[in-house]
Structures are given as structure tokens and as C-alpha cells.
Amino acid sequence: MTLCQSIRPNHPLRRGTILLVEDEPFVREATRSILAHAGFEVLPAENASEAMQIYEQRNCAIDLLMTDLILPGCSGEQLARNLRARSPEVAVLVTSGYDNPDYETGNPEASGYFLAKPYSRQSLIEKIEKILALAPLRRAATQAG
């Protein structure tokens, strides 16, 4: 798979572009498959550096950053801060096998939303749909200054 290869399923409606950052290959591929079959365009990356390269190659055109909290070299939390410094309207979903109460409020003005691992297909899709449904509100707030 190339650095910025996107996965586009045979789905009639593209539901959004997700930058998926997960260092565990099995989890990354399983999550990519779930999201692609649900109609999302998925841009997989194994670390923060690769994620930022993809983000730049896509001219910052992503709807959601989904990242593991613990990544080699740069945490998912730092990656989210770096990306949102450039694109404040981008939604963030952080995942982890560890509890993180800072994310559990689901406040888009905080660092992002949180989803505990392991998650089910249904809980993942529901969480992403909820986050993306709030995206127009987030864009309006960031553009209002």
C-alpha cells in the first residue's frame, strides 16, 4: 500500500474522509475495512509522521482524524493538536485500550472524542456518525473566529 493510498469501496455515497492512525497493523486493517465498508474514504497511517504527510498530500482535505492515543514517537494527542493547529474544524476521535477521562466528555472543543478499545463495528460507526453530524456546527464556530 502506498503512503496516501485511499480505500474507496463500491459505495454510492462517500460519507467522509477519515485519516486513520493506528500503529498495530491488525487493528489498522480491521478498522480500515469496517470504515470502508460503511462508505468512508479511509487514509491509513501507522504513525503521526506518516499521518501528517498524508494530510499535507491531501491538501488538508479530511473530515476526521481517528488516532490511537499511544503511538511511537508522537502521541495521538499531540498529533491531534498539531493537525488542529492547522485545521481547527477537523474532528478528532481518539481510541485507546486505556481509560482517558480527558476525552470522555465528548466535547469537540476539548482535544476530541474518545472511544475505548476494543470497540464493536456498531459503536465505531455510531460514534463517527455522531461526530460528523456535528461537523457543520464546528466549522461555523471556527469560521466565526
C-alpha distance (Angstrom), angle and dihedral (degrees) to the residues before:
residue distance angle dihedral
M1 . . .
T2 3.78 . .
L3 3.77 122.7 .
C4 3.79 96.3 -98.7
Q5 3.78 100.3 23.4
S6 3.74 108.2 144.2
I7 3.74 124.7 -153.7
R8 3.79 112.6 -130.6
P9 3.78 115.9 -177.0
N10 3.78 123.8 -157.5
H11 3.77 90.4 -94.8
P12 3.81 121.9 143.9
L13 3.80 95.4 -137.9
R14 3.78 126.2 39.4
R15 3.77 103.8 -137.0
G16 3.79 97.7 -166.0
T17 3.78 143.3 -58.5
I18 3.79 117.9 -87.1
L19 3.79 124.3 -166.1
L20 3.81 101.3 -150.6
V21 3.81 115.5 -161.1
E22 3.80 115.7 -173.9
D23 3.80 126.9 144.0
E24 3.81 95.6 -157.8
P25 3.84 106.6 84.4
F26 3.81 95.5 -151.7
V27 3.81 93.6 49.6
R28 3.81 91.5 43.9
E29 3.81 92.9 51.7
A30 3.81 94.7 43.5
T31 3.80 91.3 49.4
R32 3.81 92.1 44.5
S33 3.79 89.6 52.9
I34 3.81 93.9 48.8
L35 3.80 92.1 49.3
A36 3.80 95.1 43.8
H37 3.79 92.0 50.6
A38 3.81 88.7 50.4
G39 3.82 89.2 57.9
F40 3.78 102.8 -98.9
E41 3.78 125.0 133.4
V42 3.81 104.2 -123.7
L43 3.79 126.2 -156.0
P44 3.81 106.6 -170.1
A45 3.81 123.2 -156.1
E46 3.79 131.2 172.3
N47 3.81 98.5 -150.0
A48 3.80 143.8 12.5
S49 3.79 94.9 -96.2
E50 3.79 92.6 54.5
A51 3.81 90.0 44.6
M52 3.81 92.4 55.3
Q53 3.81 90.6 48.5
I54 3.81 90.3 53.0
Y55 3.80 90.7 45.9
E56 3.80 90.9 53.6
Q57 3.82 93.1 44.1
R58 3.80 89.1 53.4
N59 3.81 90.3 51.6
C60 3.79 89.6 -115.8
A61 3.82 90.9 -62.1
I62 3.79 103.4 146.3
D63 3.77 130.4 119.4
L64 3.79 100.4 -157.9
L65 3.78 138.3 18.7
M66 3.79 110.0 -149.9
T67 3.78 109.2 -172.4
D68 3.76 139.8 166.9
L69 3.80 111.0 -117.5
I70 3.81 94.2 -131.3
L71 3.79 115.0 52.7
P72 3.79 131.0 158.1
G73 3.79 113.0 -96.2
C74 3.79 99.3 -0.2
S75 3.79 127.0 31.9
G76 3.77 122.0 -121.1
E77 3.79 87.5 -116.8
Q78 3.82 91.5 57.4
L79 3.80 90.9 44.9
A80 3.81 89.3 53.4
R81 3.83 91.1 50.0
N82 3.82 91.5 48.7
L83 3.78 93.1 48.9
R84 3.80 95.1 43.7
A85 3.80 90.3 49.7
R86 3.79 85.7 65.0
S87 3.82 98.6 33.9
P88 3.82 111.5 20.9
E89 3.81 92.0 179.6
V90 3.82 94.2 63.4
A91 3.78 112.3 110.2
V92 3.80 118.1 -130.1
L93 3.79 129.3 -150.5
V94 3.79 115.4 -174.6
T95 3.81 120.2 -163.6
S96 3.77 129.9 -167.3
G97 3.76 144.0 155.8
Y98 3.79 86.1 -132.2
D99 3.81 124.9 74.3
N100 3.78 114.9 -107.2
P101 3.80 113.2 -175.1
D102 3.83 92.0 -173.8
Y103 3.80 88.8 71.3
E104 3.78 100.1 36.0
T105 3.79 95.2 84.9
G106 3.80 90.0 72.2
N107 3.78 90.7 -139.0
P108 3.82 109.3 158.3
E109 3.78 89.6 -155.9
A110 3.81 89.4 60.8
S111 3.78 120.0 67.4
G112 3.80 92.5 -67.8
Y113 3.76 145.6 -81.9
F114 3.80 124.2 -49.2
L115 3.81 132.8 -140.1
A116 3.79 119.7 -176.7
K117 3.79 120.6 -134.2
P118 2.90 131.8 -91.8
Y119 3.78 93.9 47.4
S120 3.78 129.5 174.0
R121 3.78 124.6 -121.6
Q122 3.80 89.2 -111.6
S123 3.81 95.6 49.6
L124 3.82 91.1 47.5
I125 3.81 94.5 50.8
E126 3.82 93.0 42.9
K127 3.81 91.6 50.7
I128 3.81 93.1 48.8
E129 3.81 92.6 46.3
K130 3.81 89.7 51.2
I131 3.80 92.3 49.1
L132 3.80 94.3 46.8
A133 3.81 91.4 46.9
L134 3.81 87.3 62.3
A135 3.84 92.6 48.4
P136 3.84 95.6 96.5
L137 3.81 89.6 54.7
R138 3.80 91.0 49.0
R139 3.84 92.0 49.1
A140 3.80 91.8 49.6
A141 3.80 91.3 49.8
T142 3.82 93.6 49.8
Q143 3.81 92.6 46.4
A144 3.82 92.4 49.0
G145 3.78 87.4 63.5
